[in-house]
Amino acid sequence: MSTIRPEATTEKLTTEKWQDKRSLIAFWFFGLCNNFGYVIMLSAAFDILKEQEPNTEPDISNITTVFPLSNFTITSTMVPNSRKCNILSTGAILLADILPTLFIKSTAVFWIHRVAYNIRVPMSILFVVAAFITVATSVATWMSLLGVVFASISSGIGEITFLSLTALFHKNTISTWSSGTGGAGVIGALSYAGLTGAGLSPRHTILAMLLVPALMAVSYYIILVHPNSIKSRKCQTEDQSPLLKQPTDITPDEDSCNDSEEVTGTTAATSYISRLSTRQRLMLILPLLKYMIPLFSVYVAEYYINQALFELIYFEDIWLTLAEQYRWYQVDYQLGVFISRSSVNLFHTKAIWVFPVMQVINAVFFSVEAYFLFVPSIWIVFAVIFFEGLMGGAAYVNAFFSISEDVRNHAKQIMILPFSYYED
């Protein structure tokens, strides 16, 4: 009778721990790199649109205001009701950054299992490279918006790919992914604001960001331990029992741990997903509405604040210009997101409804401030923006963490997809 040497067991455990650590590191970089282009486009939104505007200033001399019920007129050198903002709102950048990825994520549940991971990842990398180059070399507004669309496509493909991959790895990969996406916000917004503030032009700053897709490639092809190399270990340990509330006529494959299967698109989980009908896939998603609706409310409020109101909230005669104030608002917001997304292992809650309530209150505050400009100090605005980021990041990561705990692994790849709608 053969015996297992203690040294062999210890060596195996050490190898598995090292593989898990590499996977956690890789997923942090995936979150960072995948959201980086999205963050850069929103941080640069003001500058992208400003560079495409005609270099003409409104004639503010000898503007005559006539009061019809009086016998006098006033000649003024001020533009009545003027506000310092771009002709085309930064909301246009938001739409270009959101709509393509929204379409991809809305339809992914029906086709994504047919595309191998080794195809999706290069597509995501190539689209973000095209995005940075297109925006940096743009000569017209439509070209800038096209570059933003490329970034959106990259983010959409990347997110549904890496979120699906978390089902094949250590459960904490969802936490490191979320932390990485928060890090993308801070590092992306801070690097853009810092480099432009140091004198680098917006175009050259965006070109410098081409290092990021290179880092994504290194993370996927070198740092990550691909599932086929640890497949037997996962198959021996993972629970493959039926998912709670799933359709009763669906069961996992009995031979889901067949070593002949390739992980690049035909794993046990994708085999399970491919056999689901449209109705059955929708039935899997319905129990998640208790998380999706609050998240939707949170991000509607956030997008309204960040892309419709930030450019209207500014302070005259301070150490920051109007464009710099917009950039640092983005940095401040992303800092709050990063902190809250990185804290799920210390604190988490399933009371997701709290976050939309707080975010709507924030939206009301910023709406009133954008109209009346009553806040006496930019530091108060910074504080509220930071709180807004905390609420948005907490809503996102707590929803994902709850799903990762509640859903069985063989369906997690598909059930986690609806939550990829909600990104900062």
C-alpha positions as a Markdown table, in Angstrom:
| # | Residue | x | y | z |
|---|---|---|---|---|
| 1 | Met | 0.0 | 0.0 | 0.0 |
| 2 | Ser | 1.5 | 3.3 | -1.1 |
| 3 | Thr | 1.7 | 6.2 | 1.3 |
| 4 | Ile | 1.8 | 9.9 | 0.6 |
| 5 | Arg | 5.0 | 11.6 | 1.7 |
| 6 | Pro | 4.4 | 14.7 | 4.0 |
| 7 | Glu | 7.0 | 16.5 | 1.9 |
| 8 | Ala | 4.9 | 16.0 | -1.3 |
| 9 | Thr | 1.8 | 17.2 | 0.4 |
| 10 | Thr | 3.5 | 20.3 | 1.7 |
| 11 | Glu | 5.0 | 21.0 | -1.7 |
| 12 | Lys | 1.6 | 20.6 | -3.3 |
| 13 | Leu | 0.0 | 23.0 | -0.9 |
| 14 | Thr | 2.8 | 25.5 | -1.4 |
| 15 | Thr | 2.3 | 25.4 | -5.1 |
| 16 | Glu | -1.4 | 25.8 | -4.9 |
| 17 | Lys | -1.1 | 28.8 | -2.6 |
| 18 | Trp | 1.4 | 30.4 | -5.0 |
| 19 | Gln | -1.0 | 29.8 | -7.9 |
| 20 | Asp | -3.8 | 31.4 | -5.9 |
| 21 | Lys | -1.6 | 34.4 | -5.1 |
| 22 | Arg | -0.7 | 34.9 | -8.8 |
| 23 | Ser | -4.3 | 34.7 | -9.7 |
| 24 | Leu | -5.3 | 37.3 | -7.2 |
| 25 | Ile | -2.5 | 39.6 | -8.4 |
| 26 | Ala | -3.6 | 39.0 | -12.1 |
| 27 | Phe | -7.2 | 39.9 | -11.3 |
| 28 | Trp | -6.2 | 43.1 | -9.6 |
| 29 | Phe | -4.4 | 44.1 | -12.7 |
| 30 | Phe | -7.3 | 43.0 | -14.9 |
| 31 | Gly | -9.6 | 45.4 | -13.0 |
| 32 | Leu | -7.0 | 48.1 | -13.2 |
| 33 | Cys | -6.3 | 47.8 | -16.9 |
| 34 | Asn | -9.9 | 47.1 | -18.1 |
| 35 | Asn | -11.3 | 50.2 | -16.5 |
| 36 | Phe | -8.4 | 52.4 | -17.2 |
| 37 | Gly | -9.5 | 53.5 | -20.7 |
| 38 | Tyr | -13.0 | 54.2 | -19.4 |
| 39 | Val | -11.7 | 56.4 | -16.6 |
| 40 | Ile | -9.2 | 58.3 | -18.9 |
| 41 | Met | -12.0 | 59.1 | -21.3 |
| 42 | Leu | -14.2 | 60.5 | -18.6 |
| 43 | Ser | -11.3 | 62.4 | -16.9 |
| 44 | Ala | -10.3 | 63.8 | -20.3 |
| 45 | Ala | -13.9 | 64.6 | -21.4 |
| 46 | Phe | -13.6 | 68.3 | -20.8 |
| 47 | Asp | -10.3 | 68.6 | -22.6 |
| 48 | Ile | -11.4 | 66.3 | -25.5 |
| 49 | Leu | -14.4 | 68.5 | -26.3 |
| 50 | Lys | -12.6 | 71.8 | -25.6 |
| 51 | Glu | -9.9 | 71.0 | -28.2 |
| 52 | Gln | -12.5 | 70.5 | -30.9 |
| 53 | Glu | -14.4 | 73.8 | -30.2 |
| 54 | Pro | -13.8 | 76.8 | -32.5 |
| 55 | Asn | -11.2 | 79.2 | -31.1 |
| 56 | Thr | -13.7 | 82.0 | -30.9 |
| 57 | Glu | -14.9 | 83.8 | -27.8 |
| 58 | Pro | -18.3 | 85.5 | -27.5 |
| 59 | Asp | -18.4 | 89.2 | -28.1 |
| 60 | Ile | -19.0 | 90.6 | -24.6 |
| 61 | Ser | -18.6 | 94.3 | -25.5 |
| 62 | Asn | -21.5 | 96.7 | -25.7 |
| 63 | Ile | -24.3 | 94.2 | -25.0 |
| 64 | Thr | -27.5 | 96.2 | -24.6 |
| 65 | Thr | -30.2 | 95.0 | -22.3 |
| 66 | Val | -33.6 | 96.7 | -22.8 |
| 67 | Phe | -36.2 | 96.8 | -20.0 |
| 68 | Pro | -39.6 | 97.1 | -21.8 |
| 69 | Leu | -41.4 | 98.5 | -18.8 |
| 70 | Ser | -38.9 | 101.2 | -18.2 |
| 71 | Asn | -37.6 | 104.3 | -20.1 |
| 72 | Phe | -34.0 | 103.3 | -20.0 |
| 73 | Thr | -31.5 | 100.8 | -21.4 |
| 74 | Ile | -28.3 | 99.4 | -19.9 |
| 75 | Thr | -25.1 | 98.8 | -21.8 |
| 76 | Ser | -23.1 | 96.0 | -20.2 |
| 77 | Thr | -19.8 | 94.2 | -20.8 |
| 78 | Met | -21.1 | 90.9 | -19.3 |
| 79 | Val | -22.8 | 88.1 | -21.1 |
| 80 | Pro | -26.2 | 87.6 | -19.5 |
| 81 | Asn | -26.7 | 84.2 | -17.8 |
| 82 | Ser | -23.3 | 83.0 | -19.1 |
| 83 | Arg | -21.8 | 79.8 | -17.7 |
| 84 | Lys | -18.4 | 78.5 | -18.3 |
| 85 | Cys | -18.9 | 75.1 | -20.0 |
| 86 | Asn | -18.3 | 73.4 | -23.3 |
| 87 | Ile | -20.6 | 73.9 | -26.3 |
| 88 | Leu | -21.1 | 70.1 | -26.3 |
| 89 | Ser | -21.6 | 68.8 | -22.8 |
| 90 | Thr | -19.3 | 66.2 | -21.3 |
| 91 | Gly | -22.4 | 64.0 | -21.2 |
| 92 | Ala | -21.7 | 63.3 | -24.8 |
| 93 | Ile | -18.5 | 61.6 | -23.8 |
| 94 | Leu | -20.4 | 59.6 | -21.2 |
| 95 | Leu | -22.9 | 58.4 | -23.8 |
| 96 | Ala | -20.1 | 57.3 | -26.2 |
| 97 | Asp | -18.4 | 55.6 | -23.2 |
| 98 | Ile | -21.5 | 53.8 | -22.0 |
| 99 | Leu | -23.8 | 52.9 | -24.9 |
| 100 | Pro | -21.5 | 50.5 | -26.7 |
| 101 | Thr | -20.5 | 48.6 | -23.6 |
| 102 | Leu | -24.2 | 48.6 | -22.5 |
| 103 | Phe | -25.1 | 46.9 | -25.7 |
| 104 | Ile | -22.4 | 44.3 | -25.3 |
| 105 | Lys | -23.3 | 43.5 | -21.8 |
| 106 | Ser | -27.0 | 43.4 | -22.5 |
| 107 | Thr | -26.6 | 40.7 | -25.2 |
| 108 | Ala | -23.6 | 38.9 | -23.8 |
| 109 | Val | -25.7 | 36.4 | -21.9 |
| 110 | Phe | -26.9 | 34.9 | -25.3 |
| 111 | Trp | -23.5 | 34.6 | -27.1 |
| 112 | Ile | -20.5 | 35.1 | -24.9 |
| 113 | His | -20.1 | 31.4 | -24.1 |
| 114 | Arg | -19.4 | 30.8 | -27.8 |
| 115 | Val | -16.3 | 33.0 | -27.8 |
| 116 | Ala | -13.1 | 31.6 | -26.3 |
| 117 | Tyr | -11.3 | 33.6 | -23.6 |
| 118 | Asn | -8.1 | 33.6 | -25.8 |
| 119 | Ile | -10.1 | 35.6 | -28.4 |
| 120 | Arg | -11.9 | 37.9 | -26.1 |
| 121 | Val | -8.8 | 39.1 | -24.2 |
| 122 | Pro | -6.8 | 40.1 | -27.4 |
| 123 | Met | -9.9 | 41.9 | -28.7 |
| 124 | Ser | -10.2 | 43.9 | -25.5 |
| 125 | Ile | -6.5 | 44.9 | -25.7 |
| 126 | Leu | -6.6 | 45.9 | -29.4 |
| 127 | Phe | -9.7 | 48.0 | -28.9 |
| 128 | Val | -8.2 | 50.0 | -26.1 |
| 129 | Val | -5.0 | 50.6 | -28.1 |
| 130 | Ala | -7.2 | 51.8 | -31.0 |
| 131 | Ala | -9.0 | 54.1 | -28.5 |
| 132 | Phe | -6.0 | 55.9 | -27.1 |
| 133 | Ile | -4.4 | 56.4 | -30.6 |
| 134 | Thr | -7.7 | 57.6 | -32.1 |
| 135 | Val | -8.4 | 60.2 | -29.4 |
| 136 | Ala | -4.8 | 61.3 | -29.3 |
| 137 | Thr | -4.6 | 62.0 | -33.0 |
| 138 | Ser | -8.2 | 63.3 | -33.4 |
| 139 | Val | -8.8 | 66.2 | -35.7 |
| 140 | Ala | -12.6 | 66.4 | -35.3 |
| 141 | Thr | -15.3 | 65.8 | -32.6 |
| 142 | Trp | -16.6 | 62.7 | -34.4 |
| 143 | Met | -13.1 | 61.2 | -34.4 |
| 144 | Ser | -12.8 | 61.8 | -30.7 |
| 145 | Leu | -16.1 | 60.2 | -30.0 |
| 146 | Leu | -15.1 | 57.2 | -32.2 |
| 147 | Gly | -12.1 | 56.7 | -30.0 |
| 148 | Val | -14.2 | 56.8 | -26.9 |
| 149 | Val | -16.5 | 54.2 | -28.5 |
| 150 | Phe | -13.5 | 51.9 | -29.0 |
| 151 | Ala | -12.6 | 52.3 | -25.3 |
| 152 | Ser | -16.2 | 51.4 | -24.4 |
| 153 | Ile | -16.1 | 48.3 | -26.5 |
| 154 | Ser | -12.8 | 47.2 | -24.9 |
| 155 | Ser | -14.2 | 47.7 | -21.4 |
| 156 | Gly | -17.4 | 45.8 | -22.2 |
| 157 | Ile | -15.6 | 42.8 | -23.7 |
| 158 | Gly | -13.0 | 42.8 | -21.0 |
| 159 | Glu | -15.4 | 43.0 | -18.1 |
| 160 | Ile | -17.7 | 40.2 | -19.1 |
| 161 | Thr | -14.6 | 38.1 | -19.8 |
| 162 | Phe | -12.8 | 38.7 | -16.5 |
| 163 | Leu | -15.9 | 38.6 | -14.4 |
| 164 | Ser | -16.8 | 35.2 | -15.9 |
| 165 | Leu | -13.2 | 34.0 | -15.3 |
| 166 | Thr | -13.6 | 34.7 | -11.5 |
| 167 | Ala | -15.9 | 31.7 | -11.3 |
| 168 | Leu | -12.9 | 29.4 | -12.1 |
| 169 | Phe | -10.6 | 30.8 | -9.5 |
| 170 | His | -10.3 | 31.5 | -5.8 |
| 171 | Lys | -13.4 | 33.3 | -4.4 |
| 172 | Asn | -11.3 | 36.4 | -3.4 |
| 173 | Thr | -10.5 | 37.1 | -7.1 |
| 174 | Ile | -13.9 | 39.0 | -7.1 |
| 175 | Ser | -12.5 | 41.2 | -4.4 |
| 176 | Thr | -9.2 | 41.8 | -6.1 |
| 177 | Trp | -11.0 | 42.5 | -9.4 |
| 178 | Ser | -13.2 | 45.1 | -7.6 |
| 179 | Ser | -10.2 | 46.7 | -5.9 |
| 180 | Gly | -8.4 | 46.9 | -9.3 |
| 181 | Thr | -11.3 | 48.6 | -10.9 |
| 182 | Gly | -11.3 | 51.1 | -8.0 |
| 183 | Gly | -7.5 | 51.5 | -8.5 |
| 184 | Ala | -8.1 | 52.2 | -12.1 |
| 185 | Gly | -10.2 | 55.2 | -11.1 |
| 186 | Val | -7.7 | 56.6 | -8.7 |
| 187 | Ile | -4.6 | 55.9 | -10.8 |
| 188 | Gly | -6.2 | 56.8 | -14.1 |
| 189 | Ala | -7.7 | 60.1 | -12.9 |
| 190 | Leu | -4.7 | 61.0 | -10.9 |
| 191 | Ser | -2.2 | 60.3 | -13.6 |
| 192 | Tyr | -4.2 | 62.3 | -16.2 |
| 193 | Ala | -4.6 | 65.2 | -13.8 |
| 194 | Gly | -1.0 | 65.0 | -12.7 |
| 195 | Leu | 0.6 | 64.7 | -16.2 |
| 196 | Thr | -1.5 | 67.5 | -17.7 |
| 197 | Gly | -0.9 | 69.7 | -14.6 |
| 198 | Ala | 2.8 | 69.1 | -15.1 |
| 199 | Gly | 2.6 | 70.6 | -18.6 |
| 200 | Leu | 2.1 | 67.5 | -20.8 |
| 201 | Ser | -0.6 | 68.1 | -23.4 |
| 202 | Pro | -3.8 | 66.1 | -23.2 |
| 203 | Arg | -2.9 | 64.3 | -26.5 |
| 204 | His | 0.5 | 63.2 | -25.3 |
| 205 | Thr | -0.9 | 62.2 | -21.9 |
| 206 | Ile | -3.4 | 59.9 | -23.6 |
| 207 | Leu | -0.6 | 58.4 | -25.8 |
| 208 | Ala | 1.4 | 57.7 | -22.6 |
| 209 | Met | -1.5 | 55.5 | -21.4 |
| 210 | Leu | -0.6 | 52.9 | -24.0 |
| 211 | Leu | 1.5 | 51.2 | -21.3 |
| 212 | Val | -1.8 | 50.0 | -19.8 |
| 213 | Pro | -2.9 | 47.5 | -22.5 |
| 214 | Ala | 0.7 | 46.1 | -22.5 |
| 215 | Leu | 0.3 | 45.5 | -18.7 |
| 216 | Met | -3.0 | 43.7 | -19.4 |
| 217 | Ala | -1.3 | 41.4 | -21.8 |
| 218 | Val | 1.4 | 40.6 | -19.3 |
| 219 | Ser | -1.1 | 39.9 | -16.6 |
| 220 | Tyr | -3.1 | 37.5 | -18.7 |
| 221 | Tyr | -0.4 | 35.6 | -20.5 |
| 222 | Ile | 2.4 | 35.6 | -17.9 |
| 223 | Ile | 1.1 | 36.3 | -14.3 |
| 224 | Leu | -2.2 | 34.4 | -14.4 |
| 225 | Val | -2.1 | 30.7 | -13.8 |
| 226 | His | -4.6 | 29.5 | -16.5 |
| 227 | Pro | -7.3 | 27.1 | -15.3 |
| 228 | Asn | -6.2 | 24.1 | -17.4 |
| 229 | Ser | -3.0 | 23.9 | -15.2 |
| 230 | Ile | -5.1 | 23.6 | -12.0 |
| 231 | Lys | -8.2 | 22.0 | -13.4 |
| 232 | Ser | -7.9 | 18.7 | -11.6 |
| 233 | Arg | -7.5 | 20.4 | -8.2 |
| 234 | Lys | -10.6 | 22.6 | -8.8 |
| 235 | Cys | -12.7 | 19.7 | -10.0 |
| 236 | Gln | -11.9 | 17.8 | -6.9 |
| 237 | Thr | -12.8 | 20.5 | -4.5 |
| 238 | Glu | -15.6 | 22.7 | -6.0 |
| 239 | Asp | -19.2 | 22.1 | -5.2 |
| 240 | Gln | -21.1 | 21.3 | -8.4 |
| 241 | Ser | -24.6 | 20.8 | -6.7 |
| 242 | Pro | -27.6 | 22.4 | -8.4 |
| 243 | Leu | -28.0 | 26.2 | -8.1 |
| 244 | Leu | -30.7 | 27.4 | -5.8 |
| 245 | Lys | -33.9 | 28.4 | -7.7 |
| 246 | Gln | -32.5 | 27.2 | -11.0 |
| 247 | Pro | -34.9 | 25.5 | -13.5 |
| 248 | Thr | -35.5 | 21.9 | -12.4 |
| 249 | Asp | -34.9 | 20.3 | -15.7 |
| 250 | Ile | -31.2 | 21.4 | -15.8 |
| 251 | Thr | -28.3 | 19.7 | -14.1 |
| 252 | Pro | -24.6 | 20.0 | -14.5 |
| 253 | Asp | -22.7 | 17.6 | -16.7 |
| 254 | Glu | -21.6 | 14.5 | -14.9 |
| 255 | Asp | -18.4 | 14.5 | -16.8 |
| 256 | Ser | -17.7 | 18.2 | -16.2 |
| 257 | Cys | -14.2 | 17.4 | -14.9 |
| 258 | Asn | -13.1 | 15.6 | -18.0 |
| 259 | Asp | -9.5 | 16.5 | -18.5 |
| 260 | Ser | -9.8 | 16.5 | -22.3 |
| 261 | Glu | -11.9 | 19.7 | -22.2 |
| 262 | Glu | -10.0 | 22.9 | -23.0 |
| 263 | Val | -10.6 | 25.7 | -20.6 |
| 264 | Thr | -10.4 | 28.4 | -23.4 |
| 265 | Gly | -14.1 | 28.5 | -24.0 |
| 266 | Thr | -15.5 | 25.0 | -23.3 |
| 267 | Thr | -15.1 | 24.4 | -19.6 |
| 268 | Ala | -17.8 | 22.6 | -17.5 |
| 269 | Ala | -19.4 | 26.0 | -16.8 |
| 270 | Thr | -19.6 | 27.1 | -20.4 |
| 271 | Ser | -20.9 | 23.6 | -21.3 |
| 272 | Tyr | -23.6 | 24.1 | -18.7 |
| 273 | Ile | -24.5 | 27.6 | -20.0 |
| 274 | Ser | -24.6 | 26.5 | -23.6 |
| 275 | Arg | -27.4 | 24.1 | -22.9 |
| 276 | Leu | -29.7 | 26.7 | -21.3 |
| 277 | Ser | -32.6 | 28.1 | -23.3 |
| 278 | Thr | -33.3 | 31.8 | -23.4 |
| 279 | Arg | -36.1 | 31.4 | -20.9 |
| 280 | Gln | -33.9 | 29.4 | -18.6 |
| 281 | Arg | -31.1 | 32.1 | -18.7 |
| 282 | Leu | -33.6 | 34.8 | -17.9 |
| 283 | Met | -34.9 | 32.7 | -15.0 |
| 284 | Leu | -31.4 | 32.5 | -13.6 |
| 285 | Ile | -31.2 | 36.3 | -13.6 |
| 286 | Leu | -34.6 | 37.1 | -12.1 |
| 287 | Pro | -33.5 | 36.4 | -8.5 |
| 288 | Leu | -30.8 | 39.0 | -8.9 |
| 289 | Leu | -33.2 | 41.9 | -9.4 |
| 290 | Lys | -32.9 | 42.7 | -5.6 |
| 291 | Tyr | -29.3 | 43.7 | -6.3 |
| 292 | Met | -29.7 | 45.0 | -9.9 |
| 293 | Ile | -32.4 | 47.6 | -9.2 |
| 294 | Pro | -30.5 | 49.4 | -6.4 |
| 295 | Leu | -27.3 | 49.4 | -8.4 |
| 296 | Phe | -29.1 | 50.8 | -11.4 |
| 297 | Ser | -30.4 | 53.6 | -9.2 |
| 298 | Val | -27.0 | 54.3 | -7.8 |
| 299 | Tyr | -25.3 | 54.7 | -11.1 |
| 300 | Val | -28.0 | 56.7 | -12.8 |
| 301 | Ala | -27.5 | 59.2 | -9.9 |
| 302 | Glu | -23.7 | 59.1 | -10.3 |
| 303 | Tyr | -23.6 | 59.5 | -14.0 |
| 304 | Tyr | -26.0 | 62.5 | -13.7 |
| 305 | Ile | -23.7 | 64.1 | -11.1 |
| 306 | Asn | -20.3 | 63.4 | -12.7 |
| 307 | Gln | -21.1 | 64.1 | -16.3 |
| 308 | Ala | -23.9 | 66.6 | -16.2 |
| 309 | Leu | -23.2 | 68.7 | -13.2 |
| 310 | Phe | -19.4 | 68.6 | -12.5 |
| 311 | Glu | -18.6 | 71.0 | -15.3 |
| 312 | Leu | -21.2 | 73.5 | -14.0 |
| 313 | Ile | -19.7 | 73.5 | -10.5 |
| 314 | Tyr | -16.7 | 75.7 | -10.3 |
| 315 | Phe | -15.0 | 78.4 | -8.2 |
| 316 | Glu | -13.6 | 81.6 | -9.5 |
| 317 | Asp | -10.1 | 83.0 | -8.6 |
| 318 | Ile | -8.7 | 79.9 | -6.9 |
| 319 | Trp | -5.4 | 78.0 | -7.5 |
| 320 | Leu | -7.2 | 75.7 | -10.0 |
| 321 | Thr | -8.5 | 76.6 | -13.4 |
| 322 | Leu | -11.9 | 75.4 | -14.6 |
| 323 | Ala | -10.5 | 72.5 | -16.5 |
| 324 | Glu | -8.2 | 71.5 | -13.5 |
| 325 | Gln | -11.2 | 71.6 | -11.1 |
| 326 | Tyr | -13.0 | 69.1 | -13.3 |
| 327 | Arg | -10.0 | 66.8 | -13.4 |
| 328 | Trp | -9.6 | 66.9 | -9.7 |
| 329 | Tyr | -13.3 | 66.3 | -9.1 |
| 330 | Gln | -12.8 | 63.0 | -11.0 |
| 331 | Val | -9.7 | 62.1 | -8.9 |
| 332 | Asp | -11.5 | 62.8 | -5.7 |
| 333 | Tyr | -14.5 | 60.7 | -6.7 |
| 334 | Gln | -12.4 | 57.8 | -7.9 |
| 335 | Leu | -10.4 | 57.9 | -4.6 |
| 336 | Gly | -13.7 | 57.3 | -2.7 |
| 337 | Val | -14.6 | 54.4 | -5.1 |
| 338 | Phe | -11.2 | 52.8 | -4.6 |
| 339 | Ile | -11.3 | 52.8 | -0.8 |
| 340 | Ser | -14.8 | 51.4 | -0.7 |
| 341 | Arg | -14.2 | 48.7 | -3.3 |
| 342 | Ser | -11.0 | 47.6 | -1.5 |
| 343 | Ser | -12.7 | 47.2 | 1.9 |
| 344 | Val | -15.2 | 44.3 | 1.2 |
| 345 | Asn | -13.1 | 41.8 | 3.1 |
| 346 | Leu | -13.2 | 44.0 | 6.1 |
| 347 | Phe | -16.8 | 45.1 | 5.9 |
| 348 | His | -19.7 | 44.0 | 3.7 |
| 349 | Thr | -23.5 | 44.2 | 3.8 |
| 350 | Lys | -26.4 | 42.9 | 1.8 |
| 351 | Ala | -28.5 | 46.0 | 2.6 |
| 352 | Ile | -27.8 | 47.4 | -0.9 |
| 353 | Trp | -30.9 | 49.7 | -0.7 |
| 354 | Val | -29.0 | 52.1 | 1.6 |
| 355 | Phe | -26.6 | 53.2 | -1.2 |
| 356 | Pro | -29.2 | 54.5 | -3.8 |
| 357 | Val | -30.9 | 56.5 | -1.1 |
| 358 | Met | -27.6 | 58.3 | -0.2 |
| 359 | Gln | -26.7 | 58.7 | -3.8 |
| 360 | Val | -30.0 | 60.4 | -4.7 |
| 361 | Ile | -29.4 | 62.8 | -1.8 |
| 362 | Asn | -26.0 | 63.6 | -3.3 |
| 363 | Ala | -27.7 | 64.2 | -6.7 |
| 364 | Val | -30.1 | 66.7 | -5.1 |
| 365 | Phe | -27.2 | 68.5 | -3.4 |
| 366 | Phe | -25.2 | 68.9 | -6.5 |
| 367 | Ser | -28.2 | 69.9 | -8.6 |
| 368 | Val | -28.9 | 72.8 | -6.2 |
| 369 | Glu | -25.2 | 73.7 | -6.1 |
| 370 | Ala | -24.9 | 73.7 | -9.9 |
| 371 | Tyr | -27.8 | 76.2 | -10.2 |
| 372 | Phe | -27.1 | 78.5 | -7.2 |
| 373 | Leu | -23.3 | 78.0 | -6.7 |
| 374 | Phe | -23.9 | 78.6 | -3.0 |
| 375 | Val | -21.1 | 76.5 | -1.5 |
| 376 | Pro | -18.4 | 78.9 | -0.1 |
| 377 | Ser | -15.4 | 76.5 | -0.5 |
| 378 | Ile | -14.2 | 74.0 | -3.0 |
| 379 | Trp | -13.1 | 71.8 | -0.1 |
| 380 | Ile | -16.8 | 71.2 | 0.9 |
| 381 | Val | -17.5 | 70.1 | -2.7 |
| 382 | Phe | -14.5 | 67.8 | -2.5 |
| 383 | Ala | -15.8 | 66.2 | 0.7 |
| 384 | Val | -19.2 | 65.5 | -0.8 |
| 385 | Ile | -17.7 | 64.1 | -4.0 |
| 386 | Phe | -15.5 | 61.8 | -1.9 |
| 387 | Phe | -18.6 | 60.6 | -0.1 |
| 388 | Glu | -20.4 | 60.0 | -3.4 |
| 389 | Gly | -17.5 | 57.8 | -4.5 |
| 390 | Leu | -17.6 | 55.8 | -1.3 |
| 391 | Met | -21.3 | 55.1 | -1.8 |
| 392 | Gly | -20.9 | 54.1 | -5.5 |
| 393 | Gly | -18.0 | 51.8 | -4.8 |
| 394 | Ala | -19.6 | 50.2 | -1.8 |
| 395 | Ala | -22.8 | 49.4 | -3.8 |
| 396 | Tyr | -20.8 | 47.8 | -6.6 |
| 397 | Val | -18.5 | 45.6 | -4.5 |
| 398 | Asn | -21.1 | 44.5 | -2.0 |
| 399 | Ala | -23.4 | 43.3 | -4.7 |
| 400 | Phe | -20.7 | 41.3 | -6.4 |
| 401 | Phe | -19.5 | 39.8 | -3.1 |
| 402 | Ser | -23.1 | 38.7 | -2.3 |
| 403 | Ile | -23.4 | 37.1 | -5.7 |
| 404 | Ser | -20.1 | 35.3 | -5.3 |
| 405 | Glu | -21.3 | 33.8 | -2.0 |
| 406 | Asp | -24.9 | 33.0 | -3.0 |
| 407 | Val | -24.4 | 31.4 | -6.5 |
| 408 | Arg | -23.1 | 28.0 | -7.2 |
| 409 | Asn | -20.0 | 28.0 | -9.5 |
| 410 | His | -21.4 | 26.2 | -12.5 |
| 411 | Ala | -23.9 | 29.0 | -13.1 |
| 412 | Lys | -21.8 | 31.9 | -11.7 |
| 413 | Gln | -20.3 | 32.8 | -15.1 |
| 414 | Ile | -23.7 | 33.7 | -16.5 |
| 415 | Met | -25.4 | 35.1 | -13.4 |
| 416 | Ile | -22.7 | 37.6 | -12.7 |
| 417 | Leu | -22.9 | 39.1 | -16.2 |
| 418 | Pro | -25.9 | 41.4 | -15.4 |
| 419 | Phe | -23.8 | 43.2 | -12.8 |
| 420 | Ser | -21.2 | 44.1 | -15.4 |
| 421 | Tyr | -23.6 | 46.9 | -16.3 |
| 422 | Tyr | -22.6 | 48.8 | -13.2 |
| 423 | Glu | -19.2 | 50.4 | -13.5 |
| 424 | Asp | -17.5 | 53.6 | -12.4 |
